[in-house]
Amino acid sequence: MTIDLHAETRPTGVDAAVAAARRVIDALVRAGDISGADMADVADRLNAVADDLEDTAPPLDERLVDMWRGDGNTRHDPVTGPENPIAPPLRYEAVDTRTIEATTTLGLPHQGPPSSVHGGVSALLLDHTLGVANGWAGTSGMTAELTLRYHRLTPLFEPITVAARQVSVDGRKIRTTGEITANGEPCVTAEGLFIATYPPRPR
Ligand SMILES: CCCCCCCCCC(=O)SCCNC(=O)CCNC(=O)[C@H](O)C(C)(C)COP(=O)(O)OP(=O)(O)OC[C@H]1O[C@@H](n2cnc3c(N)ncnc32)[C@H](O)[C@@H]1OP(=O)(O)O
């Protein structure tokens, strides 16, 4: 079964609100307490938005069923999801039948070392990208092992490419590799063992 590599971002609905929330997250981290903003007022206004959303949200089990309808997690996952404000978001393209890649630029919300991507964020991007590469290649699974090597700092504020390739399928064991590169140089490389299975979708 071929999977969709990315969900289209819609200009309206929750996607538009999520895009605004990403701007807010970025702007807050950028501003800190040395900005000229009235942060008490900012907090009041953001809490008013959250109050409104919480008051009108569906029951959790109903939303979970809704999330896992149709093309599954591509709309809400924390790496590519247009419905998820913590997703950068990545937008995958096929390189070949087993390989995918996405190019993005990360900013201050994802900082670890100075002006560099947090190692846990790199792990998130690679885990997910390896997982989607498996789906693209035709055999999906759950991450059982993920081994990362951090070769050099991964820069913020400039394009980085996250790529993954399914290497082999042996019974239920799927082996997948990936890397994050900047300016063509490897920053992080990954080797993953996935086990072919997936939890049932909420119904
Ligand atoms: C198209 C969709 C795209 C979606 C992309 C999303 C990507 C997101 C990726 C994730 O984040 S997944 C979430 C993180 N992973 C987990 O939470 C997994 C938690 N662990 C489990 O659920 C189970 O341990 C697991 C499914 C991995 C394996 O349990 P099973 O009961 O299905 O497997 P089993 O114990 O029967 O082992 C099957 C084989 O795998 C081997 N195996 C299992 N876990 C292993 C491990 N950790 N290391 C090495 N080998 C392992 C095991 O030895 C055995 O080998 P043999 O067949 O040779 O005997």
The ligand as a Tripos MOL2 file, in Angstrom:
@<TRIPOS>MOLECULE
LIG
   59    61     1     0     0
SMALL
NO_CHARGES

@<TRIPOS>ATOM
      1 C1          2.9070    4.7210    7.5420 C.3       1 LIG1
      2 C2          2.9960    5.1390    8.9360 C.3       1 LIG1
      3 C3          4.1390    6.0840    9.1990 C.3       1 LIG1
      4 C4          4.1680    6.3960   10.6470 C.3       1 LIG1
      5 C5          5.5220    6.8560   11.0720 C.3       1 LIG1
      6 C6          5.5480    6.9840   12.5420 C.3       1 LIG1
      7 C7          6.8830    6.6230   13.0430 C.3       1 LIG1
      8 C8          6.8420    6.7130   14.5370 C.3       1 LIG1
      9 C9          7.7940    5.7500   15.1060 C.3       1 LIG1
     10 C10         7.5360    5.6580   16.5630 C.2       1 LIG1
     11 O1          7.6810    6.5970   17.2630 O.2       1 LIG1
     12 S1          6.9700    4.1500   17.1820 S.3       1 LIG1
     13 C11         6.8730    4.5290   18.9360 C.3       1 LIG1
     14 C12         8.1500    4.1500   19.6600 C.3       1 LIG1
     15 N1          8.2350    2.6980   19.7580 N.am      1 LIG1
     16 C13         7.5360    2.0630   20.6960 C.2       1 LIG1
     17 O2          6.8400    2.6280   21.5030 O.2       1 LIG1
     18 C14         7.6470    0.5700   20.6400 C.3       1 LIG1
     19 C15         7.4040   -0.0520   21.9990 C.3       1 LIG1
     20 N2          7.7260   -1.4880   21.9130 N.am      1 LIG1
     21 C16         6.8080   -2.3470   21.4440 C.2       1 LIG1
     22 O3          5.6540   -2.0250   21.1640 O.2       1 LIG1
     23 C17         7.2700   -3.7440   21.2360 C.3       1 LIG1
     24 O4          8.3810   -4.0160   22.0610 O.3       1 LIG1
     25 C18         7.6580   -4.0480   19.7680 C.3       1 LIG1
     26 C19         6.4380   -3.8280   18.8670 C.3       1 LIG1
     27 C20         8.8320   -3.1950   19.2730 C.3       1 LIG1
     28 C21         8.0660   -5.5000   19.6550 C.3       1 LIG1
     29 O5          7.1150   -6.2790   20.3490 O.3       1 LIG1
     30 P1          6.4480   -7.5600   19.7180 P.3       1 LIG1
     31 O6          5.7790   -8.3140   20.8480 O.co2     1 LIG1
     32 O7          5.6170   -7.2330   18.5390 O.co2     1 LIG1
     33 O8          7.7140   -8.3590   19.1710 O.3       1 LIG1
     34 P2          8.3980   -9.6510   19.7850 P.3       1 LIG1
     35 O9          8.7770   -9.4530   21.2030 O.co2     1 LIG1
     36 O10         7.5280  -10.8320   19.4340 O.co2     1 LIG1
     37 O11         9.7330   -9.7050   18.9500 O.3       1 LIG1
     38 C22         9.7000   -9.8920   17.5210 C.3       1 LIG1
     39 C23        11.1320   -9.9970   17.0800 C.3       1 LIG1
     40 O12        11.7370   -8.6890   17.1940 O.3       1 LIG1
     41 C24        12.8470   -8.7480   18.1060 C.3       1 LIG1
     42 N3         12.8420   -7.5290   18.8990 N.ar      1 LIG1
     43 C25        11.7970   -6.9700   19.4960 C.ar      1 LIG1
     44 N4         12.1520   -5.8420   20.1360 N.ar      1 LIG1
     45 C26        13.4640   -5.7140   19.9320 C.ar      1 LIG1
     46 C27        14.4160   -4.7750   20.3340 C.ar      1 LIG1
     47 N5         14.0920   -3.7270   21.0630 N.pl3     1 LIG1
     48 N6         15.6950   -4.9530   19.9470 N.ar      1 LIG1
     49 C28        16.0420   -6.0200   19.1820 C.ar      1 LIG1
     50 N7         15.1700   -6.9370   18.7670 N.ar      1 LIG1
     51 C29        13.9070   -6.7960   19.1420 C.ar      1 LIG1
     52 C30        12.5670   -9.9640   18.9820 C.3       1 LIG1
     53 O13        13.7660  -10.4680   19.5310 O.3       1 LIG1
     54 C31        11.9540  -10.9130   17.9680 C.3       1 LIG1
     55 O14        12.9940  -11.4700   17.1810 O.3       1 LIG1
     56 P3         12.9280  -12.9900   16.6610 P.3       1 LIG1
     57 O15        11.6930  -13.0680   15.7840 O.co2     1 LIG1
     58 O16        14.2170  -13.1910   15.9220 O.co2     1 LIG1
     59 O17        12.7990  -13.8350   17.8980 O.co2     1 LIG1
@<TRIPOS>BOND
     1     1     2 1
     2     2     3 1
     3     3     4 1
     4     4     5 1
     5     5     6 1
     6     6     7 1
     7     7     8 1
     8     8     9 1
     9     9    10 1
    10    10    11 2
    11    10    12 1
    12    12    13 1
    13    13    14 1
    14    14    15 1
    15    15    16 1
    16    16    17 2
    17    16    18 1
    18    18    19 1
    19    19    20 1
    20    20    21 1
    21    21    22 2
    22    21    23 1
    23    23    24 1
    24    23    25 1
    25    25    26 1
    26    25    27 1
    27    25    28 1
    28    28    29 1
    29    29    30 1
    30    30    31 2
    31    30    32 1
    32    30    33 1
    33    33    34 1
    34    34    35 2
    35    34    36 1
    36    34    37 1
    37    37    38 1
    38    38    39 1
    39    39    40 1
    40    39    54 1
    41    40    41 1
    42    41    42 1
    43    41    52 1
    44    42    43 ar
    45    42    51 ar
    46    43    44 ar
    47    44    45 ar
    48    45    46 ar
    49    45    51 ar
    50    46    47 1
    51    46    48 ar
    52    48    49 ar
    53    49    50 ar
    54    50    51 ar
    55    52    53 1
    56    52    54 1
    57    54    55 1
    58    55    56 1
    59    56    57 2
    60    56    58 1
    61    56    59 1
@<TRIPOS>SUBSTRUCTURE
     1 LIG1         1 GROUP 0 **** ****
